[in-house]
Amino acid sequence: MKIVILLSMLGMNCILCGFETGFKDIDKRAFVVAVGVDKPKEGKNEYSVSLKIAIPSSDASTQDKSYVITEEAKSITEAIRVLKSKTDRELDFGHTKAIIFGSDVVKKDLRKVMDWFMRRRDVQKVAYVAIGKPYAKTVLQVKPKDENIPANSLFLYFGDAGTETPYISTNYLFNFYRSLCDRGIDGYLPIIDVHKNSFFINTVSVFKGNKEALILSQDETKTFNAIQSNNKKVDIKVEQGSLSFMVTTQMFKSDFSMKEANKNKPVIQLKTNIKGTVEESTDTLDDKQLEKYGKLASKTSEKRIRNLLTKFKDNRVDPLGFGLMYRASRVGSEDQKWEKWKRIYPDIQFNIEVETTIKGTGIIK
């Protein structure tokens, strides 16, 4: 019995010693809030890794400080090891909420880059992922005047707590990695453009496989966000002859389904329901013609959605996951289903139905 107790005490001491050697006090940690990966301008190194490190302050009335450190290396792991020698504290990635890739990085295979982030157990898989234009480091160096917490502006852009706009897409690390690995869906990332000391985020990059393949315009980005995430706050510009007005939506809901026109040509059906009000108009509108205005808005939305889906099809990209829908609704070998989908996708047909309800024309009578 004494031997058992002695062994138990020794085991507990070993465990406590293990915790003691692996634990770092909070004042001995450097909190990394954002990571940027660029391609070096010259040399044989593969990556230029930048870390935005926050310096917490106990005084809530003062602006928290931060700094950016950068290192080039042949691998991300090697770059991080060298970066540790540039700070006197242990790097802590538990608070990393933004991962930015430079414009040059996304033009090559991203799986090697994503591998490091997915294997690290201390990197949050719900971290926001985006493209920094022209460089990721440029994005990390921006410090908006109204930012009290380091990198908080980026978090407010992509989270639900800050701005609400149809132009900003949000993607997470786990979801983007899934799109790089799964057959039947392609990834997308928002593009962060830096102007002076502020961000402009209103376009999206669509991937084919593991590389950037297509950049959407602002209007295309707005349409993509609306049908992809059911973004309820969208503006629709309607023009019919001399009549021109803007509809602001309170609801924008899209549902996809796939049906067989025949055995070799499935049809993708998209039904969209929109509810909104007129926010701006060149003429005084008649409240008795709301149904007419709704039909005009439906026609405009249907055209924009069709043009976007056709552009995806022509460029052989599938960020909405039609391929996954096809694979999930068919039986047989996964390899055979995937090969068949690649053959029929360029000739796929879209059946789009949009129903718009205009609730009012504003308070002007």
C-alpha positions in Angstrom: 0.0 0.0 0.0 2.8 2.4 0.9 4.5 1.6 -2.4 1.3 2.5 -4.3 0.9 5.8 -2.5 4.5 6.6 -3.1 4.2 5.9 -6.8 1.0 8.0 -7.0 2.8 11.0 -5.3 5.7 10.7 -7.8 3.3 10.6 -10.7 1.5 13.6 -9.5 4.8 15.5 -9.0 5.7 14.6 -12.6 2.4 16.0 -13.9 2.7 19.2 -11.9 6.3 19.6 -13.1 5.1 19.2 -16.7 2.5 21.9 -16.2 5.0 24.1 -14.6 7.5 23.9 -17.4 4.8 24.3 -20.1 3.0 27.3 -18.5 3.9 30.9 -19.2 2.5 33.8 -17.1 0.4 36.3 -19.0 3.0 39.0 -18.8 5.5 36.7 -20.5 3.4 36.1 -23.6 3.2 38.0 -26.9 -0.4 37.8 -28.1 -0.6 37.4 -31.9 -3.9 38.8 -33.1 -3.3 38.5 -36.9 -1.0 36.7 -39.2 0.0 37.7 -42.7 1.7 35.5 -45.3 3.4 37.1 -48.4 5.7 36.0 -51.2 9.2 37.5 -50.8 10.1 40.0 -53.4 13.5 38.4 -54.0 15.7 35.6 -52.8 15.2 31.8 -52.5 12.8 31.9 -49.5 9.2 30.7 -50.1 7.4 32.8 -47.5 7.4 36.2 -45.7 5.5 35.8 -42.5 4.3 38.8 -40.5 2.8 38.8 -37.1 0.7 41.6 -35.5 1.4 41.4 -31.8 -0.8 43.2 -29.3 0.5 45.0 -26.3 -2.4 45.0 -23.7 -2.9 47.9 -21.4 -4.5 48.0 -18.0 -6.0 51.5 -18.7 -9.2 51.1 -20.7 -9.1 54.9 -21.6 -5.9 54.6 -23.6 -5.4 53.0 -27.0 -3.8 49.6 -26.9 -0.5 49.4 -28.8 0.7 46.8 -31.3 3.7 46.1 -33.5 4.4 44.0 -36.6 7.4 41.7 -37.0 8.3 40.0 -40.2 10.7 37.1 -41.2 11.4 35.3 -44.5 12.1 31.6 -44.7 11.6 28.5 -46.8 8.7 27.3 -44.6 6.2 28.9 -42.2 7.5 26.8 -39.3 11.0 28.1 -39.8 9.9 31.7 -40.1 7.9 31.4 -36.8 11.0 29.9 -35.0 13.1 32.8 -36.2 10.4 35.3 -35.2 10.5 34.0 -31.7 14.0 35.3 -31.4 12.8 38.8 -32.2 10.6 39.1 -29.1 11.4 38.5 -25.4 8.0 36.8 -24.8 6.5 33.5 -25.9 4.3 33.8 -29.0 0.7 33.0 -28.2 -1.6 32.2 -31.2 -4.7 31.6 -29.1 -6.0 35.1 -29.9 -5.3 35.0 -33.6 -8.6 35.9 -35.3 -7.4 37.1 -38.8 -5.2 35.3 -41.3 -4.3 37.4 -44.4 -2.7 36.1 -47.6 -0.8 38.4 -50.0 -2.0 38.7 -53.6 1.0 36.7 -54.8 0.5 33.9 -52.4 -3.1 33.0 -53.6 -1.9 32.6 -57.2 -0.1 29.4 -56.3 -1.1 26.3 -54.5 -2.5 27.3 -51.1 -2.6 23.8 -49.5 1.0 24.1 -48.3 0.2 27.4 -46.6 -3.0 26.2 -45.1 -1.4 23.0 -43.8 0.5 24.9 -41.1 -2.6 26.8 -39.8 -4.7 23.6 -39.7 -2.2 21.5 -37.9 -1.5 24.1 -35.1 -3.8 23.3 -32.2 -3.5 26.8 -30.8 -4.8 28.6 -34.0 -8.5 29.1 -33.9 -10.3 27.4 -36.8 -12.9 30.1 -36.8 -10.3 32.8 -37.6 -11.3 35.1 -40.5 -9.4 34.5 -43.7 -8.9 37.1 -46.4 -6.6 38.4 -49.2 -4.4 41.5 -48.5 -3.9 43.8 -51.6 -1.2 44.2 -52.5 0.5 42.6 -49.5 -0.7 41.0 -46.3 1.9 43.0 -44.3 0.4 46.2 -45.6 -2.9 45.2 -44.1 -1.4 44.4 -40.7 0.4 47.7 -40.5 -2.8 49.7 -40.8 -3.8 51.4 -37.6 -7.2 53.2 -37.9 -7.5 56.3 -35.7 -10.7 55.0 -34.1 -9.2 51.5 -33.3 -8.8 51.0 -29.5 -8.0 47.3 -29.7 -5.3 46.0 -32.0 -6.7 44.6 -35.3 -10.3 45.1 -33.9 -11.3 47.0 -37.1 -10.8 43.8 -39.1 -12.8 41.8 -36.6 -15.7 44.3 -36.8 -15.6 44.2 -40.6 -16.1 40.5 -40.8 -18.1 39.9 -37.6 -21.8 40.7 -37.0 -21.1 43.2 -34.3 -19.9 46.0 -36.6 -20.8 47.2 -40.1 -23.6 45.5 -42.1 -23.1 45.7 -45.8 -23.8 43.4 -48.8 -20.3 44.0 -50.2 -18.3 42.2 -47.4 -17.9 38.4 -47.6 -16.9 36.5 -44.5 -15.0 33.2 -44.6 -13.5 31.1 -41.9 -10.3 29.1 -41.7 -12.1 25.7 -41.4 -14.6 26.5 -44.1 -12.0 27.7 -46.6 -9.8 24.7 -46.0 -12.8 22.4 -46.6 -13.4 24.1 -50.0 -9.8 23.4 -50.9 -10.1 19.7 -50.1 -13.7 18.8 -51.1 -14.7 18.0 -54.6 -17.7 19.9 -55.7 -17.2 23.3 -54.1 -14.6 26.0 -54.7 -13.3 28.5 -52.1 -13.7 32.3 -52.0 -12.0 35.0 -50.0 -12.8 38.7 -49.5 -10.1 41.2 -50.7 -8.9 43.8 -48.3 -7.6 46.9 -50.2 -5.6 49.5 -48.2 -6.1 53.2 -48.9 -4.0 55.5 -46.7 -4.9 54.4 -43.2 -8.2 52.6 -43.8 -9.6 49.5 -45.4 -11.8 49.0 -48.4 -13.5 45.5 -48.6 -16.0 45.3 -51.4 -14.7 42.5 -53.8 -14.3 38.8 -53.6 -11.8 36.4 -55.1 -13.1 33.0 -56.2 -10.7 30.0 -56.4 -10.5 27.0 -58.7 -9.0 24.2 -56.9 -6.2 25.7 -54.8 -5.5 28.8 -56.8 -7.2 32.2 -57.4 -9.2 32.0 -60.6 -11.7 34.9 -60.7 -12.2 38.3 -59.1 -15.8 39.6 -58.9 -16.7 43.2 -59.4 -18.5 45.1 -56.6 -22.0 44.5 -58.1 -21.2 40.8 -58.6 -19.9 40.6 -55.0 -23.1 42.0 -53.7 -25.2 39.5 -55.7 -23.0 36.6 -54.6 -23.2 37.5 -51.0 -27.0 37.9 -51.3 -27.6 34.4 -52.7 -24.8 32.7 -50.9 -25.5 33.9 -47.3 -29.0 35.2 -47.7 -27.8 38.7 -46.8 -31.0 40.5 -46.1 -29.8 44.1 -46.5 -29.2 44.5 -50.3 -30.0 47.4 -52.6 -31.5 46.8 -56.0 -31.3 49.5 -58.7 -34.2 49.3 -61.1 -34.3 51.1 -64.4 -37.2 51.0 -66.9 -37.2 53.7 -69.5 -37.3 57.1 -67.6 -38.3 55.3 -64.4 -35.4 54.7 -62.0 -35.6 53.8 -58.3 -33.7 51.9 -55.6 -35.1 49.1 -53.5 -33.7 48.4 -50.0 -34.5 44.9 -48.9 -35.5 43.6 -45.5 -35.4 40.0 -46.6 -33.5 38.2 -49.4 -33.8 34.5 -49.2 -32.6 32.0 -51.9 -33.1 28.3 -52.1 -31.3 26.0 -54.5 -32.5 22.6 -55.7 -31.5 20.2 -58.5 -33.9 18.4 -60.8 -33.4 16.2 -63.8 -34.5 17.6 -67.2 -33.2 14.3 -68.6 -30.6 11.8 -67.4 -27.6 13.7 -68.7 -28.7 17.3 -68.1 -29.8 18.3 -64.6 -31.4 21.7 -64.1 -30.5 23.9 -61.1 -33.5 25.7 -59.8 -33.1 28.9 -57.7 -36.1 30.4 -56.0 -35.6 33.8 -54.4 -38.0 35.8 -52.2 -37.4 39.5 -51.7 -39.1 42.0 -49.5 -38.2 45.6 -49.4 -39.1 49.3 -49.7 -38.2 52.0 -52.1 -35.5 54.2 -50.7 -34.7 56.5 -53.6 -36.4 57.4 -56.8 -36.1 59.9 -59.7 -39.9 60.4 -59.8 -42.8 60.3 -57.4 -44.0 56.7 -57.2 -47.6 55.6 -56.9 -48.5 53.4 -53.9 -51.2 51.7 -56.0 -48.6 50.3 -58.3 -46.4 48.4 -55.8 -47.0 45.1 -57.6 -45.7 46.6 -60.9 -42.5 47.9 -59.1 -42.0 44.5 -57.5 -42.1 42.8 -60.9 -39.6 45.3 -62.3 -37.3 44.6 -59.3 -37.7 40.8 -59.8 -36.7 41.1 -63.4 -33.6 43.1 -62.5 -32.6 40.7 -59.8 -33.2 37.6 -62.0 -30.9 39.1 -64.7 -28.1 39.8 -62.3 -28.3 36.4 -60.7 -28.3 34.6 -64.0 -25.3 36.6 -65.3 -23.3 35.7 -62.1 -24.2 32.0 -62.3 -23.3 31.9 -66.0 -20.0 33.6 -65.2 -19.2 30.9 -62.7 -20.1 28.2 -65.2 -18.1 29.8 -68.0 -15.0 30.0 -65.7 -15.5 26.5 -64.4 -15.7 27.7 -60.8 -18.3 26.5 -58.3 -18.3 28.6 -55.0 -21.9 27.8 -54.3 -21.3 24.1 -54.1 -23.5 22.8 -57.0 -21.1 19.9 -57.4 -21.6 18.9 -53.8 -25.3 19.0 -54.3 -25.0 16.7 -57.4 -22.7 14.2 -55.6 -25.0 14.1 -52.6 -28.1 13.4 -54.7 -26.7 10.6 -56.8 -25.7 7.0 -56.1 -22.6 5.2 -57.3 -18.9 5.6 -57.2 -17.7 9.0 -56.0 -15.0 9.2 -58.6 -17.5 8.4 -61.4 -20.0 11.0 -60.1 -17.2 13.6 -59.9 -16.0 13.0 -63.4 -19.6 13.1 -64.7 -20.3 16.4 -62.9 -17.2 18.0 -64.5 -18.5 17.0 -67.9 -22.0 18.3 -67.5 -21.3 21.5 -65.5 -20.3 23.6 -68.5 -23.7 22.9 -70.1 -25.8 23.1 -66.9 -29.1 25.0 -67.2 -30.4 27.5 -64.6 -34.1 28.0 -63.8 -34.3 31.2 -61.8 -37.5 32.5 -60.2 -37.5 35.8 -58.2 -40.5 37.1 -56.3 -40.3 40.6 -55.0 -42.7 42.3 -52.6 -42.5 46.1 -52.3 -44.0 47.1 -49.0 -44.0 50.9 -49.6 -42.5 53.8 -51.4 -41.2 55.6 -48.4 -42.8 58.5 -46.4 -42.9 60.8 -49.4 -46.4 61.0 -50.8 
